Amino acid sequence: MPKIELFYGYVTSENGDVYHAFEALDPERDSAEDDAVVSDLAALLDTTSDAPDFNWDSMYIELPASLVKAIQDGAAK
């Protein structure tokens, strides 16, 4: 099953609310892109990647078979 790497960043506001941002990437990409992705996530959350209230991580997730089929069908047209 094909996978993507899902990066996610989050900040906790002063009142305890948590805000998230996500970006999905090809796991076969050049890992040099990671710093740029983390900076982009922070920017989406109106903060910086080195701010104490900003956190991030990534995980691999499998694409659903129906999505893979839809992508393949679209590419065949």
mmCIF file of the N, C-alpha and C atoms, coordinates in Angstrom:
data_MODEL
# 
_entry.id   MODEL 
# 
loop_
_atom_site.group_PDB 
_atom_site.id 
_atom_site.type_symbol 
_atom_site.label_atom_id 
_atom_site.label_alt_id 
_atom_site.label_comp_id 
_atom_site.label_asym_id 
_atom_site.label_entity_id 
_atom_site.label_seq_id 
_atom_site.pdbx_PDB_ins_code 
_atom_site.Cartn_x 
_atom_site.Cartn_y 
_atom_site.Cartn_z 
_atom_site.occupancy 
_atom_site.B_iso_or_equiv 
_atom_site.pdbx_formal_charge 
_atom_site.auth_seq_id 
_atom_site.auth_comp_id 
_atom_site.auth_asym_id 
_atom_site.auth_atom_id 
_atom_site.pdbx_PDB_model_num 
ATOM 1   N N  . MET A 1 1  ? 0.854  -1.178 0.000   1.00 0.00 ? 1  MET A N  1 
ATOM 2   C CA . MET A 1 1  ? 0.000  0.000  0.000   1.00 0.00 ? 1  MET A CA 1 
ATOM 3   C C  . MET A 1 1  ? 0.896  1.236  0.000   1.00 0.00 ? 1  MET A C  1 
ATOM 4   N N  . PRO A 1 2  ? 0.657  2.204  -0.892  1.00 0.00 ? 2  PRO A N  1 
ATOM 5   C CA . PRO A 1 2  ? 1.451  3.434  -0.931  1.00 0.00 ? 2  PRO A CA 1 
ATOM 6   C C  . PRO A 1 2  ? 1.289  4.250  0.352   1.00 0.00 ? 2  PRO A C  1 
ATOM 7   N N  . LYS A 1 3  ? 2.354  4.933  0.726   1.00 0.00 ? 3  LYS A N  1 
ATOM 8   C CA . LYS A 1 3  ? 2.343  5.750  1.939   1.00 0.00 ? 3  LYS A CA 1 
ATOM 9   C C  . LYS A 1 3  ? 2.765  7.173  1.622   1.00 0.00 ? 3  LYS A C  1 
ATOM 10  N N  . ILE A 1 4  ? 2.383  8.074  2.513   1.00 0.00 ? 4  ILE A N  1 
ATOM 11  C CA . ILE A 1 4  ? 2.873  9.440  2.514   1.00 0.00 ? 4  ILE A CA 1 
ATOM 12  C C  . ILE A 1 4  ? 3.451  9.715  3.901   1.00 0.00 ? 4  ILE A C  1 
ATOM 13  N N  . GLU A 1 5  ? 4.276  10.744 3.987   1.00 0.00 ? 5  GLU A N  1 
ATOM 14  C CA . GLU A 1 5  ? 4.726  11.189 5.301   1.00 0.00 ? 5  GLU A CA 1 
ATOM 15  C C  . GLU A 1 5  ? 3.928  12.432 5.643   1.00 0.00 ? 5  GLU A C  1 
ATOM 16  N N  . LEU A 1 6  ? 3.194  12.369 6.725   1.00 0.00 ? 6  LEU A N  1 
ATOM 17  C CA . LEU A 1 6  ? 2.356  13.482 7.169   1.00 0.00 ? 6  LEU A CA 1 
ATOM 18  C C  . LEU A 1 6  ? 3.089  14.242 8.261   1.00 0.00 ? 6  LEU A C  1 
ATOM 19  N N  . PHE A 1 7  ? 3.425  15.494 7.964   1.00 0.00 ? 7  PHE A N  1 
ATOM 20  C CA . PHE A 1 7  ? 4.030  16.381 8.959   1.00 0.00 ? 7  PHE A CA 1 
ATOM 21  C C  . PHE A 1 7  ? 2.904  17.153 9.624   1.00 0.00 ? 7  PHE A C  1 
ATOM 22  N N  . TYR A 1 8  ? 3.011  17.352 10.920  1.00 0.00 ? 8  TYR A N  1 
ATOM 23  C CA . TYR A 1 8  ? 2.015  18.158 11.610  1.00 0.00 ? 8  TYR A CA 1 
ATOM 24  C C  . TYR A 1 8  ? 2.703  19.045 12.639  1.00 0.00 ? 8  TYR A C  1 
ATOM 25  N N  . GLY A 1 9  ? 2.202  20.249 12.729  1.00 0.00 ? 9  GLY A N  1 
ATOM 26  C CA . GLY A 1 9  ? 2.690  21.195 13.711  1.00 0.00 ? 9  GLY A CA 1 
ATOM 27  C C  . GLY A 1 9  ? 1.514  21.670 14.536  1.00 0.00 ? 9  GLY A C  1 
ATOM 28  N N  . TYR A 1 10 ? 1.809  22.078 15.759  1.00 0.00 ? 10 TYR A N  1 
ATOM 29  C CA . TYR A 1 10 ? 0.734  22.601 16.587  1.00 0.00 ? 10 TYR A CA 1 
ATOM 30  C C  . TYR A 1 10 ? 1.275  23.594 17.598  1.00 0.00 ? 10 TYR A C  1 
ATOM 31  N N  . VAL A 1 11 ? 0.423  24.521 17.953  1.00 0.00 ? 11 VAL A N  1 
ATOM 32  C CA . VAL A 1 11 ? 0.728  25.509 18.983  1.00 0.00 ? 11 VAL A CA 1 
ATOM 33  C C  . VAL A 1 11 ? -0.409 25.508 19.992  1.00 0.00 ? 11 VAL A C  1 
ATOM 34  N N  . THR A 1 12 ? -0.059 25.830 21.216  1.00 0.00 ? 12 THR A N  1 
ATOM 35  C CA . THR A 1 12 ? -1.054 25.981 22.276  1.00 0.00 ? 12 THR A CA 1 
ATOM 36  C C  . THR A 1 12 ? -1.119 27.454 22.636  1.00 0.00 ? 12 THR A C  1 
ATOM 37  N N  . SER A 1 13 ? -2.312 28.009 22.542  1.00 0.00 ? 13 SER A N  1 
ATOM 38  C CA . SER A 1 13 ? -2.479 29.435 22.841  1.00 0.00 ? 13 SER A CA 1 
ATOM 39  C C  . SER A 1 13 ? -2.435 29.658 24.354  1.00 0.00 ? 13 SER A C  1 
ATOM 40  N N  . GLU A 1 14 ? -2.383 30.925 24.726  1.00 0.00 ? 14 GLU A N  1 
ATOM 41  C CA . GLU A 1 14 ? -2.337 31.273 26.150  1.00 0.00 ? 14 GLU A CA 1 
ATOM 42  C C  . GLU A 1 14 ? -3.564 30.787 26.905  1.00 0.00 ? 14 GLU A C  1 
ATOM 43  N N  . ASN A 1 15 ? -4.713 30.674 26.194  1.00 0.00 ? 15 ASN A N  1 
ATOM 44  C CA . ASN A 1 15 ? -5.923 30.210 26.876  1.00 0.00 ? 15 ASN A CA 1 
ATOM 45  C C  . ASN A 1 15 ? -6.115 28.697 26.777  1.00 0.00 ? 15 ASN A C  1 
ATOM 46  N N  . GLY A 1 16 ? -5.118 27.991 26.238  1.00 0.00 ? 16 GLY A N  1 
ATOM 47  C CA . GLY A 1 16 ? -5.156 26.535 26.199  1.00 0.00 ? 16 GLY A CA 1 
ATOM 48  C C  . GLY A 1 16 ? -5.684 25.930 24.914  1.00 0.00 ? 16 GLY A C  1 
ATOM 49  N N  . ASP A 1 17 ? -6.131 26.752 23.973  1.00 0.00 ? 17 ASP A N  1 
ATOM 50  C CA . ASP A 1 17 ? -6.592 26.227 22.692  1.00 0.00 ? 17 ASP A CA 1 
ATOM 51  C C  . ASP A 1 17 ? -5.397 25.700 21.897  1.00 0.00 ? 17 ASP A C  1 
ATOM 52  N N  . VAL A 1 18 ? -5.608 24.624 21.167  1.00 0.00 ? 18 VAL A N  1 
ATOM 53  C CA . VAL A 1 18 ? -4.543 24.028 20.358  1.00 0.00 ? 18 VAL A CA 1 
ATOM 54  C C  . VAL A 1 18 ? -4.910 24.191 18.883  1.00 0.00 ? 18 VAL A C  1 
ATOM 55  N N  . TYR A 1 19 ? -3.954 24.691 18.094  1.00 0.00 ? 19 TYR A N  1 
ATOM 56  C CA . TYR A 1 19 ? -4.152 24.904 16.661  1.00 0.00 ? 19 TYR A CA 1 
ATOM 57  C C  . TYR A 1 19 ? -3.157 24.032 15.909  1.00 0.00 ? 19 TYR A C  1 
ATOM 58  N N  . HIS A 1 20 ? -3.624 23.431 14.801  1.00 0.00 ? 20 HIS A N  1 
ATOM 59  C CA . HIS A 1 20 ? -2.822 22.476 14.039  1.00 0.00 ? 20 HIS A CA 1 
ATOM 60  C C  . HIS A 1 20 ? -2.626 22.922 12.591  1.00 0.00 ? 20 HIS A C  1 
ATOM 61  N N  . ALA A 1 21 ? -1.542 22.448 11.989  1.00 0.00 ? 21 ALA A N  1 
ATOM 62  C CA . ALA A 1 21 ? -1.290 22.600 10.554  1.00 0.00 ? 21 ALA A CA 1 
ATOM 63  C C  . ALA A 1 21 ? -0.675 21.292 10.062  1.00 0.00 ? 21 ALA A C  1 
ATOM 64  N N  . PHE A 1 22 ? -0.972 20.928 8.814   1.00 0.00 ? 22 PHE A N  1 
ATOM 65  C CA . PHE A 1 22 ? -0.525 19.640 8.272   1.00 0.00 ? 22 PHE A CA 1 
ATOM 66  C C  . PHE A 1 22 ? 0.056  19.822 6.872   1.00 0.00 ? 22 PHE A C  1 
ATOM 67  N N  . GLU A 1 23 ? 0.986  18.955 6.531   1.00 0.00 ? 23 GLU A N  1 
ATOM 68  C CA . GLU A 1 23 ? 1.504  18.895 5.162   1.00 0.00 ? 23 GLU A CA 1 
ATOM 69  C C  . GLU A 1 23 ? 1.914  17.457 4.870   1.00 0.00 ? 23 GLU A C  1 
ATOM 70  N N  . ALA A 1 24 ? 1.476  16.951 3.734   1.00 0.00 ? 24 ALA A N  1 
ATOM 71  C CA . ALA A 1 24 ? 1.800  15.587 3.320   1.00 0.00 ? 24 ALA A CA 1 
ATOM 72  C C  . ALA A 1 24 ? 2.884  15.623 2.254   1.00 0.00 ? 24 ALA A C  1 
ATOM 73  N N  . LEU A 1 25 ? 3.886  14.737 2.401   1.00 0.00 ? 25 LEU A N  1 
ATOM 74  C CA . LEU A 1 25 ? 4.997  14.694 1.464   1.00 0.00 ? 25 LEU A CA 1 
ATOM 75  C C  . LEU A 1 25 ? 5.281  13.261 1.019   1.00 0.00 ? 25 LEU A C  1 
ATOM 76  N N  . ASP A 1 26 ? 5.935  13.161 -0.104  1.00 0.00 ? 26 ASP A N  1 
ATOM 77  C CA . ASP A 1 26 ? 6.396  11.876 -0.618  1.00 0.00 ? 26 ASP A CA 1 
ATOM 78  C C  . ASP A 1 26 ? 7.519  11.375 0.286   1.00 0.00 ? 26 ASP A C  1 
ATOM 79  N N  . PRO A 1 27 ? 7.405  10.183 0.836   1.00 0.00 ? 27 PRO A N  1 
ATOM 80  C CA . PRO A 1 27 ? 8.462  9.678  1.713   1.00 0.00 ? 27 PRO A CA 1 
ATOM 81  C C  . PRO A 1 27 ? 9.799  9.468  0.985   1.00 0.00 ? 27 PRO A C  1 
ATOM 82  N N  . GLU A 1 28 ? 9.789  9.446  -0.342  1.00 0.00 ? 28 GLU A N  1 
ATOM 83  C CA . GLU A 1 28 ? 11.012 9.237  -1.120  1.00 0.00 ? 28 GLU A CA 1 
ATOM 84  C C  . GLU A 1 28 ? 11.720 10.545 -1.462  1.00 0.00 ? 28 GLU A C  1 
ATOM 85  N N  . ARG A 1 29 ? 11.233 11.666 -0.937  1.00 0.00 ? 29 ARG A N  1 
ATOM 86  C CA . ARG A 1 29 ? 11.809 12.969 -1.259  1.00 0.00 ? 29 ARG A CA 1 
ATOM 87  C C  . ARG A 1 29 ? 13.185 13.123 -0.618  1.00 0.00 ? 29 ARG A C  1 
ATOM 88  N N  . ASP A 1 30 ? 13.845 14.203 -0.964  1.00 0.00 ? 30 ASP A N  1 
ATOM 89  C CA . ASP A 1 30 ? 15.117 14.565 -0.344  1.00 0.00 ? 30 ASP A CA 1 
ATOM 90  C C  . ASP A 1 30 ? 14.808 15.084 1.065   1.00 0.00 ? 30 ASP A C  1 
ATOM 91  N N  . SER A 1 31 ? 15.391 14.489 2.077   1.00 0.00 ? 31 SER A N  1 
ATOM 92  C CA . SER A 1 31 ? 15.068 14.875 3.454   1.00 0.00 ? 31 SER A CA 1 
ATOM 93  C C  . SER A 1 31 ? 15.529 16.296 3.787   1.00 0.00 ? 31 SER A C  1 
ATOM 94  N N  . ALA A 1 32 ? 16.287 16.923 2.909   1.00 0.00 ? 32 ALA A N  1 
ATOM 95  C CA . ALA A 1 32 ? 16.691 18.308 3.127   1.00 0.00 ? 32 ALA A CA 1 
ATOM 96  C C  . ALA A 1 32 ? 15.477 19.235 3.149   1.00 0.00 ? 32 ALA A C  1 
ATOM 97  N N  . GLU A 1 33 ? 14.350 18.774 2.641   1.00 0.00 ? 33 GLU A N  1 
ATOM 98  C CA . GLU A 1 33 ? 13.123 19.577 2.638   1.00 0.00 ? 33 GLU A CA 1 
ATOM 99  C C  . GLU A 1 33 ? 12.494 19.696 4.024   1.00 0.00 ? 33 GLU A C  1 
ATOM 100 N N  . ASP A 1 34 ? 12.880 18.839 4.954   1.00 0.00 ? 34 ASP A N  1 
ATOM 101 C CA . ASP A 1 34 ? 12.219 18.788 6.254   1.00 0.00 ? 34 ASP A CA 1 
ATOM 102 C C  . ASP A 1 34 ? 12.229 20.127 6.984   1.00 0.00 ? 34 ASP A C  1 
ATOM 103 N N  . ASP A 1 35 ? 13.367 20.814 7.019   1.00 0.00 ? 35 ASP A N  1 
ATOM 104 C CA . ASP A 1 35 ? 13.441 22.097 7.718   1.00 0.00 ? 35 ASP A CA 1 
ATOM 105 C C  . ASP A 1 35 ? 12.487 23.116 7.109   1.00 0.00 ? 35 ASP A C  1 
ATOM 106 N N  . ALA A 1 36 ? 12.381 23.122 5.792   1.00 0.00 ? 36 ALA A N  1 
ATOM 107 C CA . ALA A 1 36 ? 11.469 24.051 5.116   1.00 0.00 ? 36 ALA A CA 1 
ATOM 108 C C  . ALA A 1 36 ? 10.022 23.727 5.462   1.00 0.00 ? 36 ALA A C  1 
ATOM 109 N N  . VAL A 1 37 ? 9.692  22.447 5.523   1.00 0.00 ? 37 VAL A N  1 
ATOM 110 C CA . VAL A 1 37 ? 8.325  22.045 5.868   1.00 0.00 ? 37 VAL A CA 1 
ATOM 111 C C  . VAL A 1 37 ? 7.984  22.495 7.281   1.00 0.00 ? 37 VAL A C  1 
ATOM 112 N N  . VAL A 1 38 ? 8.898  22.288 8.207   1.00 0.00 ? 38 VAL A N  1 
ATOM 113 C CA . VAL A 1 38 ? 8.652  22.688 9.596   1.00 0.00 ? 38 VAL A CA 1 
ATOM 114 C C  . VAL A 1 38 ? 8.478  24.208 9.674   1.00 0.00 ? 38 VAL A C  1 
ATOM 115 N N  . SER A 1 39 ? 9.293  24.953 8.949   1.00 0.00 ? 39 SER A N  1 
ATOM 116 C CA . SER A 1 39 ? 9.145  26.415 8.920   1.00 0.00 ? 39 SER A CA 1 
ATOM 117 C C  . SER A 1 39 ? 7.798  26.821 8.328   1.00 0.00 ? 39 SER A C  1 
ATOM 118 N N  . ASP A 1 40 ? 7.370  26.122 7.278   1.00 0.00 ? 40 ASP A N  1 
ATOM 119 C CA . ASP A 1 40 ? 6.068  26.414 6.660   1.00 0.00 ? 40 ASP A CA 1 
ATOM 120 C C  . ASP A 1 40 ? 4.926  26.145 7.633   1.00 0.00 ? 40 ASP A C  1 
ATOM 121 N N  . LEU A 1 41 ? 5.015  25.033 8.364   1.00 0.00 ? 41 LEU A N  1 
ATOM 122 C CA . LEU A 1 41 ? 3.965  24.722 9.341   1.00 0.00 ? 41 LEU A CA 1 
ATOM 123 C C  . LEU A 1 41 ? 3.888  25.816 10.406  1.00 0.00 ? 41 LEU A C  1 
ATOM 124 N N  . ALA A 1 42 ? 5.047  26.238 10.894  1.00 0.00 ? 42 ALA A N  1 
ATOM 125 C CA . ALA A 1 42 ? 5.071  27.302 11.904  1.00 0.00 ? 42 ALA A CA 1 
ATOM 126 C C  . ALA A 1 42 ? 4.467  28.581 11.344  1.00 0.00 ? 42 ALA A C  1 
ATOM 127 N N  . ALA A 1 43 ? 4.820  28.928 10.113  1.00 0.00 ? 43 ALA A N  1 
ATOM 128 C CA . ALA A 1 43 ? 4.278  30.145 9.501   1.00 0.00 ? 43 ALA A CA 1 
ATOM 129 C C  . ALA A 1 43 ? 2.759  30.071 9.374   1.00 0.00 ? 43 ALA A C  1 
ATOM 130 N N  . LEU A 1 44 ? 2.244  28.907 9.013   1.00 0.00 ? 44 LEU A N  1 
ATOM 131 C CA . LEU A 1 44 ? 0.787  28.741 8.926   1.00 0.00 ? 44 LEU A CA 1 
ATOM 132 C C  . LEU A 1 44 ? 0.113  28.992 10.269  1.00 0.00 ? 44 LEU A C  1 
ATOM 133 N N  . LEU A 1 45 ? 0.856  28.742 11.341  1.00 0.00 ? 45 LEU A N  1 
ATOM 134 C CA . LEU A 1 45 ? 0.313  28.920 12.688  1.00 0.00 ? 45 LEU A CA 1 
ATOM 135 C C  . LEU A 1 45 ? 0.723  30.258 13.305  1.00 0.00 ? 45 LEU A C  1 
ATOM 136 N N  . ASP A 1 46 ? 1.219  31.162 12.460  1.00 0.00 ? 46 ASP A N  1 
ATOM 137 C CA . ASP A 1 46 ? 1.626  32.509 12.901  1.00 0.00 ? 46 ASP A CA 1 
ATOM 138 C C  . ASP A 1 46 ? 2.654  32.473 14.028  1.00 0.00 ? 46 ASP A C  1 
ATOM 139 N N  . THR A 1 47 ? 3.646  31.578 13.882  1.00 0.00 ? 47 THR A N  1 
ATOM 140 C CA . THR A 1 47 ? 4.720  31.497 14.857  1.00 0.00 ? 47 THR A CA 1 
ATOM 141 C C  . THR A 1 47 ? 6.015  31.154 14.123  1.00 0.00 ? 47 THR A C  1 
ATOM 142 N N  . THR A 1 48 ? 7.041  30.849 14.852  1.00 0.00 ? 48 THR A N  1 
ATOM 143 C CA . THR A 1 48 ? 8.308  30.431 14.256  1.00 0.00 ? 48 THR A CA 1 
ATOM 144 C C  . THR A 1 48 ? 8.641  29.023 14.723  1.00 0.00 ? 48 THR A C  1 
ATOM 145 N N  . SER A 1 49 ? 9.487  28.353 13.971  1.00 0.00 ? 49 SER A N  1 
ATOM 146 C CA . SER A 1 49 ? 9.798  26.961 14.299  1.00 0.00 ? 49 SER A CA 1 
ATOM 147 C C  . SER A 1 49 ? 10.572 26.813 15.605  1.00 0.00 ? 49 SER A C  1 
ATOM 148 N N  . ASP A 1 50 ? 11.190 27.891 16.081  1.00 0.00 ? 50 ASP A N  1 
ATOM 149 C CA . ASP A 1 50 ? 11.926 27.810 17.344  1.00 0.00 ? 50 ASP A CA 1 
ATOM 150 C C  . ASP A 1 50 ? 11.153 28.379 18.542  1.00 0.00 ? 50 ASP A C  1 
ATOM 151 N N  . ALA A 1 51 ? 9.886  28.735 18.325  1.00 0.00 ? 51 ALA A N  1 
ATOM 152 C CA . ALA A 1 51 ? 9.063  29.266 19.420  1.00 0.00 ? 51 ALA A CA 1 
ATOM 153 C C  . ALA A 1 51 ? 8.764  28.157 20.432  1.00 0.00 ? 51 ALA A C  1 
ATOM 154 N N  . PRO A 1 52 ? 8.766  28.491 21.711  1.00 0.00 ? 52 PRO A N  1 
ATOM 155 C CA . PRO A 1 52 ? 8.544  27.462 22.738  1.00 0.00 ? 52 PRO A CA 1 
ATOM 156 C C  . PRO A 1 52 ? 7.155  26.819 22.702  1.00 0.00 ? 52 PRO A C  1 
ATOM 157 N N  . ASP A 1 53 ? 6.177  27.518 22.127  1.00 0.00 ? 53 ASP A N  1 
ATOM 158 C CA . ASP A 1 53 ? 4.824  26.953 22.074  1.00 0.00 ? 53 ASP A CA 1 
ATOM 159 C C  . ASP A 1 53 ? 4.552  26.170 20.792  1.00 0.00 ? 53 ASP A C  1 
ATOM 160 N N  . PHE A 1 54 ? 5.558  26.061 19.910  1.00 0.00 ? 54 PHE A N  1 
ATOM 161 C CA . PHE A 1 54 ? 5.394  25.328 18.648  1.00 0.00 ? 54 PHE A CA 1 
ATOM 162 C C  . PHE A 1 54 ? 6.018  23.943 18.776  1.00 0.00 ? 54 PHE A C  1 
ATOM 163 N N  . ASN A 1 55 ? 5.262  22.943 18.362  1.00 0.00 ? 55 ASN A N  1 
ATOM 164 C CA . ASN A 1 55 ? 5.730  21.561 18.348  1.00 0.00 ? 55 ASN A CA 1 
ATOM 165 C C  . ASN A 1 55 ? 5.405  20.949 17.002  1.00 0.00 ? 55 ASN A C  1 
ATOM 166 N N  . TRP A 1 56 ? 6.175  19.953 16.595  1.00 0.00 ? 56 TRP A N  1 
ATOM 167 C CA . TRP A 1 56 ? 5.900  19.280 15.327  1.00 0.00 ? 56 TRP A CA 1 
ATOM 168 C C  . TRP A 1 56 ? 6.394  17.842 15.406  1.00 0.00 ? 56 TRP A C  1 
ATOM 169 N N  . ASP A 1 57 ? 5.907  17.050 14.490  1.00 0.00 ? 57 ASP A N  1 
ATOM 170 C CA . ASP A 1 57 ? 6.359  15.671 14.336  1.00 0.00 ? 57 ASP A CA 1 
ATOM 171 C C  . ASP A 1 57 ? 5.904  15.211 12.962  1.00 0.00 ? 57 ASP A C  1 
ATOM 172 N N  . SER A 1 58 ? 6.226  13.982 12.615  1.00 0.00 ? 58 SER A N  1 
ATOM 173 C CA . SER A 1 58 ? 5.734  13.408 11.365  1.00 0.00 ? 58 SER A CA 1 
ATOM 174 C C  . SER A 1 58 ? 5.453  11.939 11.583  1.00 0.00 ? 58 SER A C  1 
ATOM 175 N N  . MET A 1 59 ? 4.646  11.395 10.691  1.00 0.00 ? 59 MET A N  1 
ATOM 176 C CA . MET A 1 59 ? 4.340  9.962  10.734  1.00 0.00 ? 59 MET A CA 1 
ATOM 177 C C  . MET A 1 59 ? 3.991  9.512  9.323   1.00 0.00 ? 59 MET A C  1 
ATOM 178 N N  . TYR A 1 60 ? 4.175  8.228  9.089   1.00 0.00 ? 60 TYR A N  1 
ATOM 179 C CA . TYR A 1 60 ? 3.823  7.652  7.800   1.00 0.00 ? 60 TYR A CA 1 
ATOM 180 C C  . TYR A 1 60 ? 2.403  7.116  7.890   1.00 0.00 ? 60 TYR A C  1 
ATOM 181 N N  . ILE A 1 61 ? 1.616  7.415  6.858   1.00 0.00 ? 61 ILE A N  1 
ATOM 182 C CA . ILE A 1 61 ? 0.261  6.875  6.805   1.00 0.00 ? 61 ILE A CA 1 
ATOM 183 C C  . ILE A 1 61 ? 0.030  6.257  5.433   1.00 0.00 ? 61 ILE A C  1 
ATOM 184 N N  . GLU A 1 62 ? -0.734 5.190  5.427   1.00 0.00 ? 62 GLU A N  1 
ATOM 185 C CA . GLU A 1 62 ? -1.078 4.523  4.172   1.00 0.00 ? 62 GLU A CA 1 
ATOM 186 C C  . GLU A 1 62 ? -2.232 5.247  3.507   1.00 0.00 ? 62 GLU A C  1 
ATOM 187 N N  . LEU A 1 63 ? -2.146 5.374  2.206   1.00 0.00 ? 63 LEU A N  1 
ATOM 188 C CA . LEU A 1 63 ? -3.244 5.968  1.452   1.00 0.00 ? 63 LEU A CA 1 
ATOM 189 C C  . LEU A 1 63 ? -4.344 4.933  1.276   1.00 0.00 ? 63 LEU A C  1 
ATOM 190 N N  . PRO A 1 64 ? -5.591 5.326  1.423   1.00 0.00 ? 64 PRO A N  1 
ATOM 191 C CA . PRO A 1 64 ? -6.685 4.382  1.205   1.00 0.00 ? 64 PRO A CA 1 
ATOM 192 C C  . PRO A 1 64 ? -6.684 3.881  -0.242  1.00 0.00 ? 64 PRO A C  1 
ATOM 193 N N  . ALA A 1 65 ? -7.021 2.626  -0.419  1.00 0.00 ? 65 ALA A N  1 
ATOM 194 C CA . ALA A 1 65 ? -7.039 2.015  -1.754  1.00 0.00 ? 65 ALA A CA 1 
ATOM 195 C C  . ALA A 1 65 ? -7.943 2.796  -2.715  1.00 0.00 ? 65 ALA A C  1 
ATOM 196 N N  . SER A 1 66 ? -9.053 3.318  -2.224  1.00 0.00 ? 66 SER A N  1 
ATOM 197 C CA . SER A 1 66 ? -9.962 4.062  -3.092  1.00 0.00 ? 66 SER A CA 1 
ATOM 198 C C  . SER A 1 66 ? -9.310 5.354  -3.612  1.00 0.00 ? 66 SER A C  1 
ATOM 199 N N  . LEU A 1 67 ? -8.492 5.995  -2.781  1.00 0.00 ? 67 LEU A N  1 
ATOM 200 C CA . LEU A 1 67 ? -7.789 7.203  -3.210  1.00 0.00 ? 67 LEU A CA 1 
ATOM 201 C C  . LEU A 1 67 ? -6.703 6.867  -4.229  1.00 0.00 ? 67 LEU A C  1 
ATOM 202 N N  . VAL A 1 68 ? -5.973 5.800  -3.983  1.00 0.00 ? 68 VAL A N  1 
ATOM 203 C CA . VAL A 1 68 ? -4.939 5.365  -4.929  1.00 0.00 ? 68 VAL A CA 1 
ATOM 204 C C  . VAL A 1 68 ? -5.570 5.059  -6.278  1.00 0.00 ? 68 VAL A C  1 
ATOM 205 N N  . LYS A 1 69 ? -6.723 4.378  -6.263  1.00 0.00 ? 69 LYS A N  1 
ATOM 206 C CA . LYS A 1 69 ? -7.403 4.035  -7.514  1.00 0.00 ? 69 LYS A CA 1 
ATOM 207 C C  . LYS A 1 69 ? -7.860 5.300  -8.239  1.00 0.00 ? 69 LYS A C  1 
ATOM 208 N N  . ALA A 1 70 ? -8.402 6.260  -7.505  1.00 0.00 ? 70 ALA A N  1 
ATOM 209 C CA . ALA A 1 70 ? -8.854 7.508  -8.124  1.00 0.00 ? 70 ALA A CA 1 
ATOM 210 C C  . ALA A 1 70 ? -7.678 8.254  -8.755  1.00 0.00 ? 70 ALA A C  1 
ATOM 211 N N  . ILE A 1 71 ? -6.538 8.249  -8.092  1.00 0.00 ? 71 ILE A N  1 
ATOM 212 C CA . ILE A 1 71 ? -5.348 8.907  -8.648  1.00 0.00 ? 71 ILE A CA 1 
ATOM 213 C C  . ILE A 1 71 ? -4.891 8.188  -9.898  1.00 0.00 ? 71 ILE A C  1 
ATOM 214 N N  . GLN A 1 72 ? -4.859 6.871  -9.852  1.00 0.00 ? 72 GLN A N  1 
ATOM 215 C CA . GLN A 1 72 ? -4.446 6.088  -11.002 1.00 0.00 ? 72 GLN A CA 1 
ATOM 216 C C  . GLN A 1 72 ? -5.402 6.274  -12.169 1.00 0.00 ? 72 GLN A C  1 
ATOM 217 N N  . ASP A 1 73 ? -6.694 6.284  -11.887 1.00 0.00 ? 73 ASP A N  1 
ATOM 218 C CA . ASP A 1 73 ? -7.691 6.484  -12.931 1.00 0.00 ? 73 ASP A CA 1 
ATOM 219 C C  . ASP A 1 73 ? -7.534 7.864  -13.571 1.00 0.00 ? 73 ASP A C  1 
ATOM 220 N N  . GLY A 1 74 ? -7.250 8.874  -12.764 1.00 0.00 ? 74 GLY A N  1 
ATOM 221 C CA . GLY A 1 74 ? -7.062 10.231 -13.276 1.00 0.00 ? 74 GLY A CA 1 
ATOM 222 C C  . GLY A 1 74 ? -5.810 10.351 -14.128 1.00 0.00 ? 74 GLY A C  1 
ATOM 223 N N  . ALA A 1 75 ? -4.760 9.604  -13.755 1.00 0.00 ? 75 ALA A N  1 
ATOM 224 C CA . ALA A 1 75 ? -3.511 9.655  -14.498 1.00 0.00 ? 75 ALA A CA 1 
ATOM 225 C C  . ALA A 1 75 ? -3.628 8.949  -15.856 1.00 0.00 ? 75 ALA A C  1 
ATOM 226 N N  . ALA A 1 76 ? -4.564 7.997  -15.946 1.00 0.00 ? 76 ALA A N  1 
ATOM 227 C CA . ALA A 1 76 ? -4.715 7.234  -17.172 1.00 0.00 ? 76 ALA A CA 1 
ATOM 228 C C  . ALA A 1 76 ? -5.479 8.024  -18.234 1.00 0.00 ? 76 ALA A C  1 
ATOM 229 N N  . LYS A 1 77 ? -6.137 9.095  -17.857 1.00 0.00 ? 77 LYS A N  1 
ATOM 230 C CA . LYS A 1 77 ? -6.934 9.880  -18.818 1.00 0.00 ? 77 LYS A CA 1 
ATOM 231 C C  . LYS A 1 77 ? -6.086 10.803 -19.634 1.00 0.00 ? 77 LYS A C  1 
# 
